[in-house]
Amino acid sequence: MAASGHLRIVVCGAGPAADVLRLVETAQERSWTTTVVATASALDFIDVSAITQLTGSPVRGSYQTPDDGGLRTMPPVDALIIAPATYNTVNKLASGVADTYPLTSTAELIGRGVPTVVVPFVNTALATRAPFQRSIADLRAEGVRVISGPDDGWIPHPPGTGTDRRADFPWQSAFLTARKMRQRRSDS
Ligand SMILES: Cc1cc2nc3c(=O)[nH]c(=O)nc-3n(C[C@H](O)[C@H](O)[C@H](O)COP(=O)(O)O)c2cc1C
């Protein structure tokens, strides 16, 4: 059966990264295929071999040379989810920094109009910083859906409580939001 779509997941260096298989499974249950791109920091949190086994694709963290086949085997992306998105990546992405494969490829997909959802995982101390608030506003102004704030039911946690919040990470809501954006785009 043909896939309903292909989801690119960019995972950053924060606790919920360890649970990214939940997003892969959520997508697969709805007949989407997935590939996972990890920042260098995320590699300390994730189980690369379990992800590779479940997605059927290697976890990408850097540029690969054409002769390894990596670039050519990446399928076209129907939706992009950056989750968990760190303070660092949210700020870099919003300001246009593209000094790694995850950032450059994400910047390009957003620029191509690929439906994009960002789910930050930051504590309240980081979330109140002006650069972060500007970054969220700037990403939203570009059409990126940032799941953050009381209206989204996903708010920053007090410093030191991230482990308790990890289980609540809104993987399913991120997928359903991305899928809806993709549907709207196809309808228009
Ligand atoms: C154990 C641990 C937990 C962390 N948790 C968070 C977090 O919840 N949110 C966050 O923004 N950064 C967190 N960090 C810091 C990021 O990993 C760090 O800023 C890193 O540079 C992010 O890189 P990336 O955005 O490329 O993934 C954590 C770091 C460690 C070592």
The ligand as an SDF file (V2000), in Angstrom:
LIG
                    3D

 31 33  0  0  0  0  0  0  0  0999 V2000
   20.8350   16.1260   30.1000 C   0  0  0  0  0  0  0  0  0  0  0  0
   20.5620   17.3720   29.3100 C   0  0  0  0  0  0  0  0  0  0  0  0
   19.2590   17.8190   29.2140 C   0  0  0  0  0  0  0  0  0  0  0  0
   18.9710   18.9680   28.4690 C   0  0  0  0  0  0  0  0  0  0  0  0
   17.6920   19.3910   28.3760 N   0  0  0  0  0  0  0  0  0  0  0  0
   17.4100   20.4720   27.6230 C   0  0  0  0  0  0  0  0  0  0  0  0
   16.0600   20.8840   27.4630 C   0  0  0  0  0  0  0  0  0  0  0  0
   15.1410   20.3040   28.0150 O   0  0  0  0  0  0  0  0  0  0  0  0
   15.8140   21.9630   26.6750 N   0  0  0  0  0  0  0  0  0  0  0  0
   16.8120   22.6510   26.0490 C   0  0  0  0  0  0  0  0  0  0  0  0
   16.5150   23.6130   25.3380 O   0  0  0  0  0  0  0  0  0  0  0  0
   18.0960   22.2760   26.1790 N   0  0  0  0  0  0  0  0  0  0  0  0
   18.4070   21.2080   26.9350 C   0  0  0  0  0  0  0  0  0  0  0  0
   19.7150   20.8140   27.0810 N   0  0  0  0  0  0  0  0  0  0  0  0
   20.7490   21.6220   26.4730 C   0  0  0  0  0  0  0  0  0  0  0  0
   20.9270   21.3130   25.0110 C   0  0  0  0  0  0  0  0  0  0  0  0
   21.2310   19.9370   24.8140 O   0  0  0  0  0  0  0  0  0  0  0  0
   22.0640   22.2040   24.4620 C   0  0  0  0  0  0  0  0  0  0  0  0
   21.6400   23.5530   24.4550 O   0  0  0  0  0  0  0  0  0  0  0  0
   22.5110   21.8020   23.0890 C   0  0  0  0  0  0  0  0  0  0  0  0
   23.4960   22.7170   22.6290 O   0  0  0  0  0  0  0  0  0  0  0  0
   21.3520   21.7760   22.1260 C   0  0  0  0  0  0  0  0  0  0  0  0
   21.8100   21.4550   20.8380 O   0  0  0  0  0  0  0  0  0  0  0  0
   20.7700   21.2180   19.6420 P   0  0  0  0  0  0  0  0  0  0  0  0
   19.8160   22.3500   19.6740 O   0  0  0  0  0  0  0  0  0  0  0  0
   21.6550   21.2590   18.4380 O   0  0  0  0  0  0  0  0  0  0  0  0
   20.1530   19.8920   19.8530 O   0  0  0  0  0  0  0  0  0  0  0  0
   20.0220   19.6740   27.8160 C   0  0  0  0  0  0  0  0  0  0  0  0
   21.3260   19.1880   27.9160 C   0  0  0  0  0  0  0  0  0  0  0  0
   21.5950   18.0480   28.6310 C   0  0  0  0  0  0  0  0  0  0  0  0
   23.0010   17.5360   28.6910 C   0  0  0  0  0  0  0  0  0  0  0  0
  1  2  1  0
  2  3  1  0
  2 30  2  0
  3  4  2  0
  4  5  1  0
  4 28  1  0
  5  6  2  0
  6  7  1  0
  6 13  1  0
  7  8  2  0
  7  9  1  0
  9 10  1  0
 10 11  2  0
 10 12  1  0
 12 13  2  0
 13 14  1  0
 14 15  1  0
 14 28  1  0
 15 16  1  0
 16 17  1  0
 16 18  1  0
 18 19  1  0
 18 20  1  0
 20 21  1  0
 20 22  1  0
 22 23  1  0
 23 24  1  0
 24 25  2  0
 24 26  1  0
 24 27  1  0
 28 29  2  0
 29 30  1  0
 30 31  1  0
M  END
$$$$
